Amino acid sequence: MEHALHHLCRVDPTLARWIEQIGPYTFQRQPHGFATLAYAIISQQLSLAAARTIRDRLIDRLGILDPRTILAADEALLRAAGLSARKSSCLRDLAERVICGQLDLDQLPTLDDEAVIAALTTVKGIGRWTAEIYLMFALERSDVLPAADLGLRDAVRLIYDRPRLPTSAEVRLLGERWRPYRSIACWYLWQARRIILYCTVKQYYVVSRL
């Protein structure tokens, strides 16, 4: 990690200032496996709180979130937990692929990044962005750049003082300088955006009270 941060600070002075301000890299790894992929599907287009509530309801009703319990559950139970019909269908597709061996989760850590993305995106409801996030947070790959991520694009807009939201292609071009530690750069950008937005809201609140 020391080498990674040294590299990022050397190639990107703008990011270096934020790395110095934010401090140590405190990435929280997610467990590799079915439950994390299922949660990735559940959480799409939902707030963190809403996604966690649905996941917890499922675990409460099923006992464990795994392929067999998902396939054994009837549709009414899944809908009662808060899943939409589409997400229910996506979870069942994931479960079926794991059970029949079309998606070998044990093999994923041995594959390169693009092969993992190719394997995961065969699942209904899992696109490239979800696969990239899984690579970063469950498989701890150090050089992943989810350029389509809206939060990352907005972080680039804020931190690099862009006049508009950059395109995914522009983010990829900027990210070339961060190789082979693009995942780590992304984490710092997300943290920097969070700080900027928090300070903006706080400043607005203070001014509005004057």
N, C-alpha and C positions, 0 to 999 in steps of 0.2 A: 504494500500500500504506500509506503514511503516513496518508492520509486515511481509509482503511478502519479502521486500528487506532485512530485518534483517535475515530472514530464508535463503534466497539465499546466502547471504554473509557468513553465518555460515557454510553452508554445502558445499560451493564451493569457496575456496579462490582465485582460478584463475578468476572465474567470478566476484568475489567481487572487484578485482582491476579495472575491466572494469566498473562495476556499479558506483564505486567512480569517475572514470574519466568521464563517460558520464553524470552522474547527474540524475535529476528527470526523472521519467517515463512519457513521453509525447505522449503516444499512441493516435492515431486519429481514433475514432470510425467511422465506415461506417453505414449508415442507414439500418435497417433490412427491407427487402422486395424484390419485384421482380426486381427492377432496379439494385440493387447491385448484385443479382445473374446473371442477364443478362450481366452486365459488367464483372463479373468473367469469363463468357463464352467467351465474346468478347476478353478479354485480354490474353487468353491462347496463349502462344508461340509468343507473340508480345511485342514490347517495350512499355513502359508506354505512350510515346508520341503517338505512332501509335494507341494504344487502345483508348486513350482519343479522338483522332481525329475521329475515327469511331463512338464512342458513341455520340459525339457532332453532327455528321452528322445525325445520326439516330434521335436524339431529334429534330434537326432542321427540318427534313422531316416529322416526325410523330407528333410532338408537345409534346408528353410525351412518355416515355418508360414504357409501361405497357402491360399486356397480350393481351388486346383487340386491341391495335394499332399494335402490332406485327402480330397478326393473320389476321388483315385486310389489312396489307401491301402486295403488290405483290412482287414476287421474284426479279423482275428487280430493284425495289426501294431498297431492302435490299442489293443486290449486288452492286448497284451504291454507296451505303454508305461505301462500303469496306468490307462487310462480304463475307467470302468464302461460298461455297454451304454447307459445313458441319456445319459451325457455324450458318448459317441461319436455317438449319434443327434443330439444337440443341435449338436455341431460340424458334422456333415454338413448339418444344416438351415441353419445360419449360412452355410456355404460355398455351398450351392445358391442361397440368396437373393441373395448377393453376385454370384455368377456370372451369374444370370439377370436381374439388375438390379432385383429386388424391393426390395433394400436398397442404396441408393446411398450408400456411405461418403463419397464426395467431397462430397456435398450436405449431410451432417450439420452441418458447421460453420456453414452459412448459415441453419440452422433455429433457431427459438426452443426453449427448454428442453423445453416440453411436446411439441412436434413431434418432437424427438429421442427423447424417451421413448416416444412413440407408435410411431415407426419401429422402435426397437430391440426393443420388447416384442412385436413380431410374430414374433420369432425364438423357436423352441422353447428353453426353458431360460433365457431372459433376462426377468426380471421388473423391476418398477419400481426396486427397490433397486439391481440391477446397472446399470441405465440411469443412475440418479442418480450412482452412483460413477464411471461412465464420463464423465458430464458434468463432474464435478469434476476428475478426474485426467487425462483425455485431452483434453477440450475446454476446460479451464480456465475453466469458468463460475463466476462469483463468488457467485451467490445461489442455491445448491442446498442443500436440507435433507433428507437421507435419514433421515426421522424414525423409520423402522422399524428402523434399524440398532441392534443390541443393544448394541454398544460405546458408541454415542452416548447411548443411553438410560441406560446404566449410568454414563456420565460425568456426565450431568445429576443422577442420584441422588447421586453422590459429591460433586460440586462445589457443588450447591445444597442439600445436606443434606436430601434427600428421605427420608421413612421407608420408601419402597418404590420399586421400579422404575417410572418414569413410563410412561404409555402413549404411543403415537405421537402421538395427538392433543394430549397435554399438552406433548410436545416441540415440536410445530408451534406451539402457542400461545406457548410461551416464546420460540421463535425469531422471532416477529414483530418483536421489538425489534431484532434483528440485521440486518434488511433494510437495504440491498441487498448485504450481505456475509455471508450465512449460511454459505457454503462455508468462509470464513476462520474464522468462529466455530467451526464443526465441527472444523476442523483443530486449533485450540487446545484444544478440549474433549477430543479424542482424546489429544493430548499430555499434558494434565493428568491424565487417567485413567491413562495409562501410568506417570507419575511417582508417583501415589498408590499404585498397585498394587505398583510396585517398592519403594517405601519400606515398605509394609505387610509384604511378604515379607521384606525385609531386617531389619525390626524383629523379626518372628517368629523369624527365624533366630538373631538375637543373643540374644533372651530364652530360646530353647530351649537355647542353649549355656551359660547361666548355671547 
